[in-house]
């Protein structure tokens, strides 16, 4: 993890201020995202990203994303979906928590179709509200 990106070094006062701000912005995480990470003291330079999305090829990528996932930001999923262009479809569930509930009927059917029949949703970007699609 420490090699993935450059980590700014921070003094104790800055860390405390950032934790307090994170607690207000993300109360469920309790300031975890701004806490003391060992990577702030890592002395090796970050390595460049080793994977470049290939937008050319079969339409065979399904991305699942909770809109309010505290650990995997929605913006990153959207960026990934667009990097793969027509190769990928993304199902966004309007929910919080880390990960997508794959047992709700709307998501389970789409995931089962993908895993058993290599079938992606007809619409490349599908929004499911509260575990149910707006149209059903």
Secondary structure, DSSP 8 states (H G I E B T S, - for coil): -TTTS------HHHHHHHHHHHHHH-TTTTTGGGS--GGGG--S-----------SS-S-EEEEEEEE-SSS-HHHHHHHHHHTGGGEEEEEEEEESSS--TTSHHHHHHHHHHHHH----SSSEEEEETTEETT-
